[in-house]
Amino acid sequence: MANIERDVMPVDLLIVGAGPAGLATAIHFTRLMEKARAEGKLQGALKNPEFMMMVIEKGASVGDHILSGAVVDPRGFDELIPDWKSKNPPLATAVKDDAMFYLTENGKFAVPFMPKAMHNHGYHIASLSQLVRWMNTIALEMGIEVMTSTAGANPIIEDGKFRGVVTDDKGVDKDGNPRSNFEPGIELRAGITVLAEGPRGSLAKTTISQLNLDEGRNPPNYLTGVKELWEIPTGRIKAGTVYHTMGYPLTLNHFGGGFIYAMSDTQLAVGLCSALAYEDPAFDPHYAFQQYKQHPFLAGLLKGGKMSKYGAKTINEGGYYAMPQLYADGLMLVGETGGFLNSMRLKGIHLGIKSGMMAAETAFEVLSGTGSNSAESPELPYPSSMLEPYNLRFQDSWAHEELWSVRNFHQGFEGGMIGGMFHTAAQMVSGGRGWSSRLSAKSDHTHMKKLFPNSGGMVVPAKKFDSILTFDKVSDVYASGTLHEENQPAHLHIADLTICSDRCTAEYGNPCQHFCPAGVYEMVEGDNGKKKLHLNASNCVHCKTCDIADPYGIITWVPPEGGGGPRYSGL
């Protein structure tokens, strides 16, 4: 809706997203303020009694949209909350057994050598959604309140400067008209905005493009992770067991792997992560996961059990050379939004926390006027020269050292698993370099192959589900707790629907029907006898796979009305 009159709210520090990185930013910044206040050293904008830090989160509650494996490297928490172990963190169990297997269609063998980076002893298996809720309780004790059900709808970029965020409009019907409960979003104009949206954030995607923050970088690459939580009979596996797998059901030219985490003697987290740089337009990450569970190894663990929860998300796997510039006028990027994820270990929680702490320290210096690049009366938003120390902190940190050590890992698999293993071996003995100082990569969707002309269309294997071990997408979406207001505009924007009916049908067989792990996209018979796209937008679990994998790049994921989406708990 155009020409809406919006309230404008000035904010000193705006944090978008209440995941590990966003909450770490808020917690560490508040602690720095408390220390300065106690020492009588509050300065600059921090002295203003109307100083405002704001954290907004699109989920109905903190943690609702958070999903991970997760085996937690505690290094981030050790720095953010040194006494965190005494604060009853919701850690399921310590890792006691750690192994990696290569799966054939019906068998398995242990990988003889596990890289040191893949060892998990000393870490803990956890539900990241619960861990983030715990972080939020610590934030609340410090007086930090998160504005939930508040999505960042659009960035405010003027004169090449990031000036804040427009929040989502409430009460708009599916045709874009205001309903009786209509409330326009607010312009939050900030001196500093920290984007902590996770992978493929909608604000970050627009901003990185408009401000050319990806200039000279590799394109980002992603995996889609699909996960279920199972209750299983006792005696199958011991709590604290961590297994990672390669091979089946993925082919040798498809990067990815599975995980099996025993959160207790009777609770098992299982999942499959598959790269979006794949060739087969019929590949279905959800169905591949169902095949994974039918492998004798998995099926034996799950037999007699019951699936309780489901979720899916993308993982920012591009690595160091795909990280965008982390700062601009008025802006810093943290967590997976900034590419803070170790692609070899597939771990990013500790890195996200560290990035948030470095952003908080930079924001504190800028807002207190104590930074080396501070100006007496800077024009708002704060210029990039004052936020550049965030990047300098990163360059001098253990986070940089860790990401630099795996800088070529993901790119090494561009040619398939076998070549990737040789690249990995070379990287391990050369400090991350491998055969080349910098390996290149292509955008994920460019790997997808078109159908052969006159081939008769796409060959899609018959998909059967027994609703005991394997489940269709609708059943799994139900297990995710996903809820959306039905009468609202679709939050999946298709730039040109004729492409879906014409070119995509002929050239790729409409792969959106397959790559979406929630059954959002469906090709149905149109009035003219041609197939047309039907959106089941209320199924969306906010994984963003479609925004990445669409071969034409015409799908744009934007946040639905704040509060909508999955309700992850225990995942």
C-alpha positions as CSV (number, residue, x, y, z in Angstrom):
1,M,0.0,0.0,0.0
2,A,1.4,3.3,-1.1
3,N,1.4,6.6,0.8
4,I,0.8,5.2,4.2
5,E,1.4,7.8,6.9
6,R,3.8,6.1,9.4
7,D,5.0,7.1,12.8
8,V,8.7,7.7,13.0
9,M,10.7,6.6,16.0
10,P,14.3,7.5,16.5
11,V,16.5,4.7,17.9
12,D,20.1,4.9,18.9
13,L,20.9,1.2,18.4
14,L,18.5,-1.1,16.5
15,I,19.0,-4.9,16.5
16,V,17.0,-6.9,14.0
17,G,16.6,-10.5,15.0
18,A,16.7,-12.2,18.5
19,G,18.8,-15.2,17.6
20,P,22.2,-16.0,19.2
21,A,24.0,-13.1,17.4
22,G,21.3,-10.5,18.0
23,L,20.9,-11.3,21.7
24,A,24.7,-11.5,22.2
25,T,24.9,-8.0,20.7
26,A,22.2,-6.7,23.1
27,I,23.6,-8.5,26.2
28,H,27.2,-7.4,25.7
29,F,26.3,-3.8,24.8
30,T,24.1,-3.6,27.9
31,R,26.9,-5.0,30.1
32,L,29.3,-2.4,28.7
33,M,26.8,0.3,29.5
34,E,26.3,-1.0,33.0
35,K,30.0,-1.1,33.7
36,A,30.4,2.5,32.4
37,R,27.5,3.7,34.5
38,A,28.9,2.0,37.6
39,E,32.2,3.7,37.0
40,G,30.6,7.1,36.3
41,K,31.9,7.1,32.8
42,L,28.8,7.2,30.6
43,Q,29.5,9.6,27.8
44,G,28.1,10.8,24.5
45,A,24.7,9.5,23.4
46,L,24.7,7.0,26.3
47,K,24.3,9.9,28.8
48,N,21.0,10.9,27.2
49,P,18.2,9.8,29.5
50,E,16.2,9.1,26.3
51,F,18.9,6.8,24.9
52,M,17.2,3.8,23.2
53,M,18.4,0.4,22.2
54,M,15.7,-1.7,20.5
55,V,15.6,-5.4,19.6
56,I,12.9,-6.6,17.2
57,E,12.0,-10.2,16.3
58,K,9.6,-11.5,13.7
59,G,8.6,-14.6,15.7
60,A,5.7,-14.7,18.0
61,S,8.1,-15.4,20.8
62,V,11.9,-15.5,21.1
63,G,13.2,-18.9,19.8
64,D,10.1,-19.7,17.7
65,H,12.1,-19.4,14.4
66,I,15.4,-20.8,15.7
67,L,16.5,-24.2,14.4
68,S,19.9,-26.0,14.4
69,G,21.4,-29.4,14.9
70,A,22.9,-28.5,17.4
71,V,26.2,-29.4,19.0
72,V,27.4,-26.3,20.8
73,D,31.0,-25.1,20.9
74,P,30.9,-23.2,24.2
75,R,33.6,-20.7,23.3
76,G,31.1,-18.0,22.5
77,F,29.2,-18.4,25.8
78,D,32.5,-18.6,27.7
79,E,33.2,-15.0,26.6
80,L,29.6,-13.6,26.6
81,I,28.5,-15.1,29.9
82,P,31.5,-16.4,31.8
83,D,29.4,-18.0,34.5
84,W,26.9,-19.4,32.0
85,K,27.2,-23.0,33.3
86,S,25.8,-21.8,36.7
87,K,22.8,-20.3,35.1
88,N,21.0,-23.6,34.2
89,P,21.5,-23.5,30.5
90,P,19.2,-26.0,28.7
91,L,21.9,-28.3,27.5
92,A,20.6,-31.8,26.8
93,T,23.8,-33.7,27.4
94,A,27.6,-33.6,26.9
95,V,29.0,-35.4,23.9
96,K,30.3,-38.8,25.0
97,D,30.7,-40.7,21.7
98,D,31.7,-39.2,18.3
99,A,31.9,-40.9,15.0
100,M,31.5,-40.4,11.3
101,F,30.2,-43.0,8.8
102,Y,29.9,-43.3,5.0
103,L,26.6,-44.8,4.0
104,T,26.0,-47.0,1.0
105,E,22.4,-47.8,0.0
106,N,22.2,-50.6,2.5
107,G,25.4,-50.5,4.5
108,K,27.9,-48.3,6.3
109,F,31.5,-48.1,7.3
110,A,33.3,-45.9,9.7
111,V,35.4,-43.1,8.2
112,P,38.9,-44.1,9.3
113,F,40.2,-40.5,10.0
114,M,38.1,-37.7,11.4
115,P,39.6,-34.2,11.0
116,K,40.2,-32.6,14.4
117,A,37.7,-29.9,13.5
118,M,35.0,-32.6,13.5
119,H,35.7,-33.8,17.0
120,N,32.9,-32.8,19.5
121,H,34.2,-34.0,22.8
122,G,33.7,-31.3,25.4
123,Y,30.7,-29.8,23.6
124,H,27.0,-30.2,24.4
125,I,24.0,-31.4,22.4
126,A,21.3,-28.8,22.7
127,S,18.1,-27.4,21.3
128,L,19.0,-24.0,19.9
129,S,15.5,-22.8,20.2
130,Q,15.5,-23.5,23.9
131,L,19.0,-22.1,24.3
132,V,18.0,-18.8,22.7
133,R,15.0,-18.7,25.0
134,W,17.4,-19.1,27.9
135,M,19.6,-16.3,26.5
136,N,16.4,-14.1,26.4
137,T,15.8,-14.7,30.1
138,I,19.3,-13.4,30.8
139,A,18.5,-10.4,28.6
140,L,15.3,-9.8,30.5
141,E,17.1,-9.8,33.8
142,M,19.3,-7.1,32.4
143,G,16.3,-5.0,31.4
144,I,16.4,-5.9,27.7
145,E,13.0,-6.3,26.1
146,V,12.6,-7.9,22.7
147,M,9.7,-6.6,20.6
148,T,8.3,-9.9,19.2
149,S,5.8,-10.3,16.3
150,T,7.6,-7.4,14.7
151,A,9.2,-8.1,11.4
152,G,11.6,-5.8,9.6
153,A,9.7,-5.3,6.3
154,N,11.9,-3.0,4.4
155,P,15.3,-1.3,4.9
156,I,15.5,2.5,4.9
157,I,18.3,3.3,2.5
158,E,18.7,6.9,1.5
159,D,21.7,8.5,-0.2
160,G,23.6,5.2,0.1
161,K,23.3,5.2,3.9
162,F,21.4,2.6,6.0
163,R,19.0,4.7,8.1
164,G,16.9,2.0,9.7
165,V,14.0,-0.3,9.1
166,V,10.2,-0.1,8.4
167,T,8.4,-2.7,10.5
168,D,5.6,-4.8,9.0
169,D,2.0,-3.6,8.5
170,K,-0.6,-5.5,10.6
171,G,-4.1,-6.2,9.4
172,V,-3.7,-6.3,5.6
173,D,-5.9,-8.7,3.7
174,K,-4.8,-11.1,0.9
175,D,-5.6,-8.5,-1.7
176,G,-3.5,-5.8,0.0
177,N,-6.4,-3.9,1.5
178,P,-6.5,-2.7,5.1
179,R,-8.8,-4.7,7.4
180,S,-10.6,-3.2,10.4
181,N,-7.6,-4.0,12.6
182,F,-5.1,-2.4,10.3
183,E,-2.0,-0.9,12.0
184,P,0.7,0.6,9.8
185,G,4.3,-0.3,10.5
186,I,6.7,2.2,12.0
187,E,9.8,3.8,10.6
188,L,12.6,3.0,13.1
189,R,15.3,5.5,12.2
190,A,18.5,4.4,13.8
191,G,22.0,5.8,14.3
192,I,23.3,2.2,14.1
193,T,21.4,-0.9,12.9
194,V,22.7,-4.4,13.5
195,L,21.2,-7.0,11.2
196,A,21.0,-10.4,12.8
197,E,18.4,-12.0,10.6
198,G,20.2,-15.4,10.1
199,P,20.8,-16.9,6.7
200,R,19.4,-15.1,3.6
201,G,17.7,-12.4,5.6
202,S,15.3,-10.3,3.5
203,L,16.7,-7.0,4.7
204,A,20.3,-8.1,4.3
205,K,19.6,-9.5,0.8
206,T,18.3,-6.1,-0.4
207,T,20.9,-4.1,1.5
208,I,23.9,-6.1,0.4
209,S,22.8,-5.7,-3.2
210,Q,22.0,-2.0,-3.0
211,L,25.1,-1.0,-1.1
212,N,27.4,-3.4,-3.1
213,L,28.6,-5.0,0.1
214,D,29.3,-8.2,-1.9
215,E,31.6,-6.6,-4.4
216,G,34.7,-8.8,-5.0
217,R,33.3,-11.6,-2.9
218,N,32.3,-15.1,-3.9
219,P,28.5,-15.6,-4.1
220,P,27.0,-17.1,-1.0
221,N,26.3,-20.8,-1.0
222,Y,23.7,-22.6,1.1
223,L,22.6,-26.0,2.4
224,T,19.0,-26.9,3.2
225,G,18.8,-28.7,6.5
226,V,15.8,-30.9,7.3
227,K,15.4,-32.2,10.8
228,E,13.0,-34.3,13.0
229,L,13.0,-35.0,16.7
230,W,12.1,-38.5,17.7
231,E,11.1,-40.3,20.9
232,I,12.6,-43.8,20.7
233,P,12.7,-46.9,22.8
234,T,15.4,-47.0,25.4
235,G,18.5,-49.1,24.8
236,R,19.0,-48.1,21.1
237,I,21.6,-45.4,21.6
238,K,23.3,-43.8,24.6
239,A,22.7,-40.1,25.5
240,G,25.6,-38.0,24.2
241,T,26.2,-40.0,21.1
242,V,27.0,-37.9,18.0
243,Y,27.1,-39.5,14.6
244,H,27.7,-37.7,11.3
245,T,27.2,-39.4,7.9
246,M,28.2,-38.9,4.3
247,G,27.0,-40.7,1.3
248,Y,23.5,-42.2,0.9
249,P,21.0,-40.8,-0.1
250,L,23.1,-38.1,-1.7
251,T,25.1,-38.8,-4.9
252,L,28.8,-38.3,-5.2
253,N,28.3,-34.9,-7.0
254,H,25.9,-33.6,-4.3
255,F,27.6,-32.1,-1.2
256,G,26.0,-32.7,2.1
257,G,25.5,-35.2,4.9
258,G,23.4,-36.4,7.8
259,F,23.5,-36.2,11.6
260,I,22.2,-38.3,14.5
261,Y,22.4,-36.7,17.9
262,A,21.2,-38.6,21.0
263,M,19.8,-35.8,23.3
264,S,18.9,-38.5,25.9
265,D,18.6,-42.3,26.0
266,T,15.2,-41.9,24.4
267,Q,15.3,-38.7,22.4
268,L,17.0,-38.5,19.0
269,A,17.6,-35.6,16.7
270,V,18.1,-36.7,13.1
271,G,18.6,-34.6,10.0
272,L,20.0,-34.3,6.5
273,C,21.8,-31.2,5.1
274,S,22.1,-31.0,1.3
275,A,23.7,-28.3,-0.7
276,L,21.6,-26.2,-3.0
277,A,24.3,-26.4,-5.6
278,Y,22.8,-29.4,-7.3
279,E,22.1,-30.5,-10.9
280,D,18.9,-32.5,-10.7
281,P,15.8,-30.2,-10.9
282,A,13.7,-33.1,-9.3
283,F,15.8,-33.2,-6.2
284,D,13.7,-32.9,-3.1
285,P,15.6,-32.3,0.2
286,H,12.6,-33.4,2.3
287,Y,12.1,-36.7,0.4
288,A,15.9,-37.3,0.5
289,F,15.6,-37.1,4.3
290,Q,12.7,-39.6,4.3
291,Q,15.0,-41.9,2.2
292,Y,17.8,-41.3,4.7
293,K,15.6,-42.6,7.6
294,Q,14.9,-45.8,5.6
295,H,18.6,-46.7,5.5
296,P,18.9,-49.8,7.8
297,F,21.2,-47.9,10.2
298,L,18.7,-45.1,10.7
299,A,15.6,-47.4,10.5
300,G,17.0,-49.6,13.2
301,L,17.5,-46.7,15.6
302,L,14.0,-45.3,14.9
303,K,12.0,-48.5,14.8
304,G,9.1,-48.4,17.3
305,G,9.7,-44.7,17.9
306,K,7.5,-41.6,17.3
307,M,8.3,-38.4,15.4
308,S,7.4,-35.4,17.5
309,K,8.8,-32.3,15.8
310,Y,10.0,-31.1,12.4
311,G,11.8,-28.2,11.0
312,A,13.8,-26.9,8.0
313,K,16.2,-24.0,7.4
314,T,19.0,-23.0,5.1
315,I,22.6,-22.8,6.3
316,N,25.0,-20.1,5.0
317,E,27.9,-22.3,3.9
318,G,29.8,-20.0,1.6
319,G,32.7,-19.4,3.9
320,Y,35.2,-16.6,4.4
321,Y,35.4,-15.5,0.8
322,A,31.7,-15.2,0.5
323,M,31.4,-13.0,3.6
324,P,30.0,-9.5,2.6
325,Q,31.5,-6.3,3.8
326,L,30.4,-6.4,7.5
327,Y,29.7,-2.6,7.9
328,A,28.4,0.4,6.0
329,D,27.1,3.8,7.0
330,G,24.7,3.1,9.9
331,L,25.0,-0.7,9.6
332,M,26.7,-3.8,10.9
333,L,26.0,-7.5,9.9
334,V,26.4,-10.2,12.5
335,G,25.9,-14.0,12.7
336,E,24.9,-16.0,9.6
337,T,23.7,-12.7,8.0
338,G,27.4,-11.8,7.9
339,G,28.5,-15.3,7.0
340,F,29.8,-16.3,10.4
341,L,29.7,-20.1,10.0
342,N,32.5,-22.6,9.9
343,S,31.7,-24.6,6.7
344,M,33.8,-27.6,7.7
345,R,32.4,-28.0,11.2
346,L,29.0,-26.7,10.2
347,K,28.9,-24.7,13.4
348,G,28.1,-21.1,13.7
349,I,26.5,-20.5,17.2
350,H,29.8,-19.6,18.8
351,L,30.8,-17.5,15.9
352,G,27.5,-15.7,15.8
353,I,27.9,-14.8,19.5
354,K,31.4,-13.5,19.0
355,S,30.3,-11.4,16.0
356,G,27.6,-9.9,18.2
357,M,30.1,-9.1,20.9
358,M,32.4,-7.4,18.5
359,A,29.5,-5.4,17.0
360,A,28.4,-4.4,20.5
361,E,31.9,-3.1,21.4
362,T,32.1,-1.1,18.3
363,A,28.6,0.4,18.8
364,F,29.5,1.2,22.4
365,E,32.6,3.1,21.4
366,V,30.7,5.0,18.7
367,L,27.7,5.9,20.8
368,S,29.9,6.9,23.7
369,G,32.2,9.0,21.5
370,T,35.3,7.1,22.7
371,G,36.3,5.3,19.5
372,S,39.4,6.3,17.6
373,N,37.4,7.4,14.6
374,S,34.7,9.2,16.6
375,A,33.6,12.7,15.7
376,E,32.2,15.3,18.1
377,S,28.9,15.8,16.2
378,P,28.6,13.1,13.5
379,E,25.8,13.2,11.1
380,L,23.4,10.3,11.6
381,P,23.4,7.5,10.8
382,Y,26.9,7.0,12.0
383,P,29.4,6.9,9.1
384,S,31.1,3.7,8.0
385,S,34.5,5.2,9.1
386,M,33.2,5.0,12.7
387,L,32.0,1.4,12.3
388,E,35.0,0.1,10.5
389,P,36.6,-1.0,13.8
390,Y,34.0,-3.8,13.8
391,N,35.9,-5.3,10.9
392,L,39.2,-4.6,12.5
393,R,38.1,-6.4,15.6
394,F,37.1,-9.4,13.5
395,Q,40.4,-9.5,11.6
396,D,42.2,-9.7,15.0
397,S,39.9,-12.3,16.6
398,W,39.8,-16.0,17.0
399,A,36.7,-16.0,14.8
400,H,38.8,-14.7,11.9
401,E,41.5,-17.3,12.6
402,E,38.9,-20.1,12.6
403,L,37.1,-19.0,9.4
404,W,40.4,-18.3,7.6
405,S,41.5,-21.9,8.4
406,V,38.6,-23.3,6.3
407,R,38.4,-20.5,3.8
408,N,38.4,-22.8,0.7
409,F,36.5,-25.8,2.2
410,H,33.1,-25.4,0.6
411,Q,34.4,-24.3,-2.8
412,G,36.5,-27.5,-2.9
413,F,33.3,-29.5,-3.3
414,E,32.1,-27.6,-6.4
415,G,33.2,-30.6,-8.5
416,G,31.7,-33.3,-6.3
417,M,32.5,-35.3,-3.1
418,I,35.6,-37.1,-4.3
419,G,37.4,-34.0,-5.5
420,G,36.2,-32.2,-2.4
421,M,37.9,-34.9,-0.2
422,F,41.3,-34.3,-2.0
423,H,40.8,-30.6,-1.6
424,T,40.1,-31.0,2.1
425,A,43.2,-33.1,2.6
426,A,45.3,-30.5,0.9
427,Q,43.7,-27.7,2.9
428,M,44.3,-29.5,6.2
429,V,48.1,-29.7,5.6
430,S,48.3,-26.1,4.2
431,G,46.4,-24.1,6.8
432,G,43.2,-23.9,4.8
433,R,44.8,-22.9,1.4
434,G,44.7,-26.2,-0.5
435,W,45.6,-26.1,-4.2
436,S,44.8,-22.4,-4.7
437,S,45.0,-19.3,-2.6
438,R,41.3,-18.6,-3.3
439,L,38.9,-21.1,-4.9
440,S,36.0,-19.6,-6.7
441,A,32.3,-20.7,-6.6
442,K,29.1,-20.2,-8.5
443,S,25.7,-19.2,-7.3
444,D,23.8,-22.3,-6.2
445,H,20.9,-22.0,-8.7
446,T,23.3,-21.9,-11.7
447,H,24.2,-25.6,-11.0
448,M,20.8,-26.8,-11.9
449,K,20.6,-28.6,-15.3
450,K,17.8,-28.0,-17.8
451,L,15.7,-30.9,-19.1
452,F,16.8,-32.4,-22.4
453,P,14.7,-31.2,-25.3
454,N,12.0,-33.7,-26.3
455,S,12.8,-35.8,-23.2
456,G,9.2,-36.1,-22.3
457,G,9.6,-34.0,-19.2
458,M,11.0,-34.5,-15.7
459,V,11.3,-38.0,-14.3
460,V,10.1,-37.9,-10.7
461,P,10.3,-41.0,-8.6
462,A,7.1,-42.2,-6.9
463,K,7.1,-41.0,-3.3
464,K,5.5,-43.2,-0.7
465,F,5.1,-42.4,3.0
466,D,4.0,-44.8,5.7
467,S,3.3,-42.1,8.3
468,I,5.3,-44.2,10.8
469,L,8.9,-43.8,9.7
470,T,8.3,-41.5,6.7
471,F,6.0,-38.6,6.4
472,D,4.7,-36.3,3.6
473,K,5.4,-32.6,3.7
474,V,2.0,-31.7,5.1
475,S,2.4,-34.0,8.1
476,D,5.8,-32.6,8.8
477,V,4.7,-29.0,8.5
478,Y,2.0,-29.8,11.1
479,A,4.8,-31.1,13.4
480,S,6.6,-27.8,13.0
481,G,3.7,-25.9,14.6
482,T,3.6,-23.5,11.7
483,L,0.8,-20.9,11.8
484,H,0.1,-17.9,9.6
485,E,-2.8,-15.5,9.4
486,E,-4.6,-16.9,6.3
487,N,-6.1,-13.6,5.1
488,Q,-2.8,-11.7,4.4
489,P,-0.8,-11.0,1.3
490,A,1.4,-13.9,0.2
491,H,4.9,-13.4,1.5
492,L,6.5,-15.2,-1.4
493,H,6.7,-12.7,-4.3
494,I,6.9,-14.2,-7.8
495,A,8.3,-11.6,-10.2
496,D,6.7,-13.1,-13.4
497,L,4.2,-15.9,-13.1
498,T,4.3,-16.6,-16.8
499,I,7.8,-17.9,-16.4
500,C,6.4,-20.5,-14.1
501,S,3.8,-21.7,-16.5
502,D,5.8,-21.5,-19.7
503,R,9.6,-21.5,-19.5
504,C,10.1,-23.2,-16.2
505,T,7.7,-26.0,-17.1
506,A,9.5,-26.7,-20.3
507,E,13.1,-26.1,-19.2
508,Y,13.2,-27.4,-15.6
509,G,9.9,-29.1,-14.8
510,N,9.0,-26.6,-12.1
511,P,11.6,-27.6,-9.5
512,C,9.9,-25.4,-6.8
513,Q,7.5,-28.3,-6.3
514,H,10.4,-30.4,-5.1
515,F,13.0,-28.1,-3.5
516,C,10.5,-26.6,-1.0
517,P,10.6,-28.8,2.1
518,A,7.1,-27.5,3.2
519,G,5.0,-28.1,0.1
520,V,4.4,-24.3,-0.5
521,Y,4.6,-24.6,-4.3
522,E,2.1,-26.6,-6.3
523,M,1.5,-26.7,-10.1
524,V,-2.2,-27.1,-10.8
525,E,-4.4,-27.2,-13.9
526,G,-5.4,-23.8,-15.1
527,D,-8.5,-22.7,-17.0
528,N,-6.6,-22.8,-20.3
529,G,-5.4,-26.4,-19.8
530,K,-1.9,-25.1,-18.9
531,K,-0.2,-25.7,-15.5
532,K,-0.2,-22.7,-13.2
533,L,1.5,-22.0,-9.9
534,H,-0.6,-22.2,-6.7
535,L,1.0,-21.0,-3.5
536,N,0.3,-22.7,-0.1
537,A,2.0,-19.8,1.6
538,S,0.6,-20.8,5.1
539,N,2.8,-23.9,4.9
540,C,6.0,-21.9,4.8
541,V,8.5,-22.7,7.6
542,H,10.7,-19.7,6.6
543,C,13.7,-21.7,5.4
544,K,14.3,-19.4,2.4
545,T,15.2,-22.4,0.1
546,C,13.0,-21.0,-2.7
547,D,14.7,-17.6,-2.6
548,I,18.0,-19.3,-3.3
549,A,17.3,-22.4,-5.4
550,D,14.9,-20.9,-8.0
551,P,16.8,-21.2,-11.3
552,Y,15.4,-17.9,-12.6
553,G,15.8,-15.9,-9.4
554,I,12.3,-14.6,-9.5
555,I,11.1,-15.8,-6.1
556,T,11.6,-13.3,-3.3
557,W,10.9,-14.3,0.3
558,V,9.7,-11.5,2.5
559,P,8.5,-11.7,6.1
560,P,4.8,-12.4,6.6
561,E,2.9,-10.4,9.2
562,G,5.0,-10.6,12.3
563,G,4.3,-13.5,14.5
564,G,3.6,-15.9,11.7
565,G,5.7,-18.9,10.9
566,P,6.9,-22.0,12.7
567,R,6.8,-22.5,16.5
568,Y,10.0,-24.4,17.0
569,S,10.5,-25.9,20.5
570,G,13.1,-28.5,21.3
571,L,14.6,-28.2,17.8
